[in-house]
Amino acid sequence: MRRAAGLVLAAVALAGCGAHARVPAAPVARGVPAGYRATQVWHARLTGGRTDDVIVASSGPPRTRLAFHSADLRVLSWDDLARRWYVSFDAQKLDPGAFPNTPYGNEEEPIVDSESNRAPHGPLLDSQADVKLDDVAFARLLPGHRKQLVFGASMNYGGSGVPAVLAVVDFPGGFAEPAYVWTGEGGGGFSTRGRELHSHGAYWTTVDPHCCPVRQYAFTVAWRGGELREIADDRPWLGAVVHARNDRVGLFGPVRVQLVWKGSPAAGRLHMGDELLRVAGTRRPSVQGANGEPSVPDELDLLRAGDTAHLVIRRGGKVMTVAVPLASMKDAQRYELADSEVLDVAAL
């Protein structure tokens, strides 16, 4: 009898501390900013608790003279000790710039400095823009069993550009931290396969106007070296800095090699002073100079990392073709060049 009474008391104690108490339904209204309406609700185990988190996408009322509709994405999580739901993530309030170690994607040039690989300042979703949520998913991209929130969105401000964001948000300790952020244009859509994130963005070279990127590029993000980072990027990298021949502005027509990085694909194949006349076997870029001259940077960037570029060059008055296997833009991030050296050149 004494043993049975002890079991009953233990069961009452467990029930009293909430170990098996019923969790009330999530207050979805807390996942929606004032004046917004919920558009979709998901359930996923993000914070690692015994109860699924509730993810709420919402759309705002028309605002500004352009009748913009903003959007938000919030996560509601259950606190077992406090016995309450709380907002563990709000995309309109989380600023990646407040997390200095956040990996930041989309290096546009293979010239980096200490400031360039940081997350952008400002919230992940701008409440003042016309926001379109492209995709929302839950995937295990970091080590461990918890899933991360992955989403992409585009933000229209009424101008010619439509910036996009791709974010991976982790929830260590029950609160949101950005684990990876990509910003750019022509992006936002993505897919996940295994523990890899695959996405794309618009790619401009030095000569391309804002209306006309040379093409879309693809990249892959995965856990490496203690962080989420790009492990593949199909933007090609030659490893040379070029200048317009005869100091002409625009980099149309032949360009002259100013520098070749040691250890790059071009090392041992191109020399300082070589003139790059064209890239053989590529289609003519859509952007040409005033005299209809194609751009060598655009011809090169129509190729992809892993391709071999057949460069038609002039060296010492002799025209020849040099084959250079192209690396990836991600391989260029360890090379640095002072800003003063970047003027009127293109790093290929």
C-alpha positions as CSV (number, residue, x, y, z in Angstrom):
1,M,0.0,0.0,0.0
2,R,2.8,2.4,0.9
3,R,4.5,1.7,-2.5
4,A,1.2,2.3,-4.4
5,A,0.7,5.6,-2.6
6,G,4.2,6.7,-3.5
7,L,3.5,6.1,-7.2
8,V,0.2,8.1,-7.0
9,L,2.0,11.0,-5.4
10,A,4.8,10.9,-8.1
11,A,2.1,11.0,-10.8
12,V,0.4,13.9,-9.2
13,A,3.7,15.8,-8.9
14,L,4.6,15.2,-12.6
15,A,1.2,16.4,-13.6
16,G,1.6,19.5,-11.4
17,C,4.9,20.5,-13.1
18,G,3.3,20.2,-16.5
19,A,5.3,17.2,-17.8
20,H,2.2,15.7,-19.4
21,A,-0.2,18.6,-19.2
22,R,-2.2,19.4,-22.3
23,V,-0.6,22.2,-24.4
24,P,-3.2,24.7,-25.5
25,A,-3.6,25.6,-29.1
26,A,-1.2,28.2,-30.3
27,P,-2.6,31.8,-30.5
28,V,-2.1,32.2,-34.2
29,A,-3.2,35.9,-33.8
30,R,0.1,36.5,-32.1
31,G,1.9,35.3,-35.3
32,V,0.3,38.2,-37.3
33,P,1.2,41.9,-37.0
34,A,-1.7,44.3,-36.3
35,G,-3.8,44.8,-39.5
36,Y,-2.2,41.8,-41.2
37,R,-4.0,38.5,-42.1
38,A,-2.6,35.0,-41.9
39,T,-2.0,33.4,-45.3
40,Q,-0.5,30.1,-44.3
41,V,0.4,28.1,-41.2
42,W,2.9,25.3,-40.8
43,H,4.0,23.1,-37.9
44,A,7.6,22.0,-37.4
45,R,10.0,21.1,-34.6
46,L,12.5,24.0,-34.7
47,T,13.3,24.8,-31.1
48,G,13.7,21.2,-30.0
49,G,10.8,21.2,-27.5
50,R,8.3,18.5,-27.1
51,T,5.7,20.5,-29.0
52,D,5.8,21.5,-32.6
53,D,6.5,25.2,-33.3
54,V,3.8,27.1,-35.3
55,I,5.0,29.1,-38.3
56,V,2.7,31.8,-39.5
57,A,3.0,33.7,-42.8
58,S,0.9,36.8,-43.1
59,S,0.2,39.6,-45.6
60,G,-0.3,43.3,-44.7
61,P,-2.9,45.8,-45.9
62,P,-2.1,48.0,-48.9
63,R,0.1,51.0,-48.0
64,T,1.9,53.8,-49.8
65,R,0.6,55.3,-53.0
66,L,1.8,52.1,-54.8
67,A,-0.6,50.0,-52.7
68,F,2.3,47.8,-51.5
69,H,1.4,44.7,-49.5
70,S,4.2,43.8,-47.1
71,A,4.5,40.3,-45.6
72,D,5.8,38.8,-42.4
73,L,6.9,35.4,-41.1
74,R,6.7,34.6,-37.4
75,V,7.4,31.5,-35.3
76,L,5.4,30.7,-32.2
77,S,7.0,28.4,-29.7
78,W,5.8,26.7,-26.5
79,D,7.6,27.4,-23.2
80,D,7.0,24.3,-21.1
81,L,8.2,26.0,-17.8
82,A,6.2,29.2,-18.2
83,R,3.3,27.4,-19.7
84,R,2.8,29.9,-22.5
85,W,3.4,30.5,-26.2
86,Y,5.9,33.2,-27.2
87,V,7.1,34.7,-30.5
88,S,10.6,33.2,-31.0
89,F,11.1,34.8,-34.5
90,D,9.8,37.7,-36.4
91,A,11.3,38.3,-39.9
92,Q,10.4,42.0,-39.7
93,K,12.4,42.5,-36.5
94,L,15.4,40.1,-36.8
95,D,18.4,42.1,-38.1
96,P,21.3,39.9,-39.2
97,G,23.6,42.8,-38.7
98,A,23.2,42.3,-35.0
99,F,24.9,38.9,-35.3
100,P,28.4,39.6,-36.5
101,N,29.2,36.0,-37.2
102,T,26.4,35.4,-39.6
103,P,27.7,34.0,-42.9
104,Y,26.7,36.3,-45.7
105,G,26.3,35.0,-49.3
106,N,26.7,36.5,-52.8
107,E,30.2,37.9,-53.1
108,E,29.9,39.7,-56.5
109,E,33.6,40.2,-57.1
110,P,36.6,38.0,-56.3
111,I,38.0,41.0,-54.4
112,V,37.2,41.0,-50.7
113,D,38.1,43.0,-47.7
114,S,37.4,42.7,-44.0
115,E,34.0,44.4,-44.3
116,S,32.5,42.6,-47.3
117,N,31.6,39.2,-45.8
118,R,29.1,40.5,-43.3
119,A,25.3,40.2,-43.1
120,P,23.3,43.2,-44.3
121,H,21.9,45.7,-41.8
122,G,18.2,45.9,-41.5
123,P,15.4,43.3,-40.9
124,L,15.2,40.2,-43.0
125,L,11.8,41.4,-44.3
126,D,11.1,45.1,-44.8
127,S,7.7,46.2,-43.6
128,Q,7.9,49.2,-46.1
129,A,8.4,47.1,-49.2
130,D,6.0,45.1,-51.4
131,V,7.1,41.7,-50.1
132,K,6.5,38.3,-51.7
133,L,7.3,35.2,-49.8
134,D,8.6,32.7,-52.4
135,D,9.3,29.5,-50.4
136,V,9.2,28.4,-46.8
137,A,10.8,25.1,-45.8
138,F,12.1,23.2,-42.8
139,A,15.4,21.3,-43.2
140,R,18.3,19.9,-41.2
141,L,21.2,21.9,-42.5
142,L,23.1,22.2,-39.3
143,P,24.6,19.3,-37.3
144,G,22.1,17.7,-34.9
145,H,18.5,16.7,-35.1
146,R,16.7,20.0,-35.0
147,K,15.4,21.5,-38.2
148,Q,16.1,25.0,-39.4
149,L,13.6,27.5,-40.9
150,V,14.5,28.3,-44.5
151,F,12.7,31.0,-46.5
152,G,13.2,33.2,-49.6
153,A,11.4,36.5,-50.4
154,S,11.6,39.3,-52.9
155,M,11.1,43.0,-51.9
156,N,9.8,45.5,-54.5
157,Y,10.3,49.2,-53.8
158,G,8.8,50.5,-57.0
159,G,12.1,50.9,-58.8
160,S,13.9,48.8,-61.4
161,G,15.5,46.5,-58.9
162,V,13.8,43.8,-56.9
163,P,16.1,42.7,-54.2
164,A,15.7,39.3,-52.7
165,V,16.7,37.5,-49.5
166,L,17.4,33.9,-48.7
167,A,17.7,33.1,-45.0
168,V,18.4,30.1,-42.8
169,V,17.3,30.6,-39.2
170,D,18.3,28.4,-36.4
171,F,16.7,28.3,-32.9
172,P,19.4,27.4,-30.3
173,G,18.0,27.8,-26.8
174,G,14.5,28.5,-28.2
175,F,15.3,31.8,-29.8
176,A,16.1,32.7,-33.4
177,E,19.6,33.3,-34.8
178,P,20.4,33.8,-38.5
179,A,22.6,30.9,-39.6
180,Y,23.0,32.1,-43.2
181,V,21.8,35.1,-45.2
182,W,22.0,35.7,-49.0
183,T,20.9,39.0,-50.6
184,G,20.8,39.9,-54.2
185,E,18.5,40.0,-57.1
186,G,16.9,37.3,-59.2
187,G,16.9,35.0,-56.2
188,G,14.6,33.9,-53.4
189,G,13.7,30.5,-54.8
190,F,15.5,27.4,-53.4
191,S,15.4,23.7,-52.9
192,T,16.9,21.4,-50.2
193,R,18.4,18.0,-50.8
194,G,19.7,16.2,-47.8
195,R,21.7,18.7,-45.8
196,E,22.3,21.0,-48.8
197,L,20.6,24.2,-49.9
198,H,20.4,25.0,-53.6
199,S,19.5,28.4,-55.0
200,H,20.2,30.9,-57.7
201,G,20.6,34.6,-58.4
202,A,21.2,37.1,-61.1
203,Y,24.8,37.7,-62.2
204,W,26.1,40.9,-63.6
205,T,29.6,41.5,-64.9
206,T,31.4,44.9,-64.9
207,V,29.8,45.9,-68.2
208,D,26.2,44.8,-67.7
209,P,23.5,47.4,-67.1
210,H,21.1,46.8,-64.3
211,C,18.4,45.7,-66.7
212,C,20.4,42.9,-68.2
213,P,22.4,40.5,-66.1
214,V,24.6,38.2,-68.2
215,R,22.8,35.1,-66.8
216,Q,21.5,33.4,-63.7
217,Y,24.0,31.6,-61.6
218,A,23.5,28.6,-59.3
219,F,25.0,28.0,-55.8
220,T,24.9,25.4,-53.1
221,V,25.2,26.0,-49.3
222,A,26.1,23.4,-46.7
223,W,27.8,23.1,-43.3
224,R,31.6,23.3,-43.6
225,G,34.2,24.5,-41.2
226,G,31.8,25.3,-38.4
227,E,29.3,27.4,-40.5
228,L,26.9,27.3,-43.4
229,R,28.7,28.5,-46.5
230,E,28.7,28.2,-50.2
231,I,30.4,24.9,-51.2
232,A,29.6,25.4,-54.9
233,D,29.1,28.4,-57.1
234,D,28.9,28.1,-60.9
235,R,30.2,31.7,-61.5
236,P,33.6,31.1,-63.2
237,W,36.9,32.5,-61.9
238,L,39.9,33.0,-64.1
239,G,42.2,34.6,-61.5
240,A,43.3,37.7,-63.5
241,V,42.7,41.4,-63.3
242,V,42.3,43.1,-66.7
243,H,42.2,46.7,-67.9
244,A,40.6,48.2,-71.0
245,R,43.2,48.3,-73.8
246,N,44.5,51.8,-74.3
247,D,42.7,52.9,-71.2
248,R,39.3,52.9,-72.9
249,V,36.4,52.9,-70.6
250,G,33.9,50.1,-70.7
251,L,36.0,46.9,-71.1
252,F,34.5,46.2,-74.5
253,G,36.8,44.6,-77.1
254,P,40.3,43.4,-76.2
255,V,41.5,43.9,-72.6
256,R,45.0,43.8,-71.1
257,V,46.1,41.5,-68.2
258,Q,47.3,43.6,-65.3
259,L,47.8,40.9,-62.7
260,V,47.6,37.2,-62.4
261,W,47.0,35.7,-58.9
262,K,49.5,33.1,-57.8
263,G,47.7,29.7,-57.5
264,S,44.8,30.8,-59.6
265,P,43.6,29.0,-62.8
266,A,45.3,31.6,-64.9
267,A,48.7,31.3,-63.2
268,G,51.3,29.9,-65.6
269,R,48.9,30.3,-68.5
270,L,48.4,34.1,-68.8
271,H,51.1,36.7,-68.4
272,M,51.0,40.3,-67.5
273,G,50.6,42.3,-70.7
274,D,48.7,39.6,-72.5
275,E,45.7,41.0,-74.5
276,L,42.6,38.9,-74.2
277,L,40.9,39.3,-77.6
278,R,37.9,37.0,-77.2
279,V,36.7,33.7,-75.7
280,A,36.4,31.2,-78.5
281,G,33.3,29.0,-78.7
282,T,31.0,31.2,-76.6
283,R,27.8,32.8,-77.9
284,R,27.9,36.6,-78.4
285,P,26.8,38.4,-75.2
286,S,23.7,40.6,-75.4
287,V,25.6,43.7,-74.3
288,Q,28.1,45.2,-76.8
289,G,30.1,48.4,-76.9
290,A,29.3,51.4,-79.1
291,N,31.1,49.8,-82.1
292,G,29.4,46.5,-81.6
293,E,32.4,45.0,-79.8
294,P,31.7,42.2,-77.4
295,S,32.9,42.2,-73.8
296,V,35.5,39.6,-72.8
297,P,34.2,39.6,-69.2
298,D,30.7,38.8,-70.5
299,E,31.9,36.1,-72.9
300,L,33.9,34.5,-70.0
301,D,30.9,34.6,-67.6
302,L,28.6,32.9,-70.0
303,L,30.8,29.8,-69.1
304,R,30.5,28.1,-65.8
305,A,32.9,26.9,-63.1
306,G,34.4,23.6,-64.3
307,D,34.3,24.6,-68.0
308,T,37.5,25.2,-69.9
309,A,37.8,28.7,-71.4
310,H,39.6,28.9,-74.8
311,L,41.1,32.4,-74.6
312,V,42.3,34.0,-77.8
313,I,45.1,36.2,-76.8
314,R,47.8,38.4,-78.3
315,R,51.3,38.0,-76.7
316,G,54.3,39.8,-78.1
317,G,52.5,40.5,-81.4
318,K,51.5,36.8,-81.8
319,V,47.9,35.6,-81.6
320,M,47.4,32.2,-79.9
321,T,44.7,30.3,-78.0
322,V,45.3,29.4,-74.4
323,A,43.0,26.8,-72.6
324,V,42.3,27.7,-69.0
325,P,40.1,25.4,-66.7
326,L,37.9,27.7,-64.8
327,A,37.5,27.5,-61.0
328,S,34.6,28.9,-59.0
329,M,34.0,32.4,-57.7
330,K,34.0,30.9,-54.2
331,D,37.7,30.0,-54.7
332,A,38.5,33.7,-55.1
333,Q,37.4,34.8,-51.7
334,R,40.9,34.4,-50.2
335,Y,42.4,36.9,-52.6
336,E,42.4,40.6,-51.7
337,L,43.1,43.8,-53.6
338,A,43.0,47.3,-52.2
339,D,40.1,49.4,-53.3
340,S,42.4,51.9,-55.0
341,E,43.6,49.1,-57.3
342,V,40.1,48.2,-58.4
343,L,39.3,51.4,-60.3
344,D,38.8,50.8,-64.1
345,V,39.6,47.1,-63.9
346,A,37.7,43.9,-63.9
347,A,38.6,40.9,-61.7
348,L,37.8,37.8,-63.7
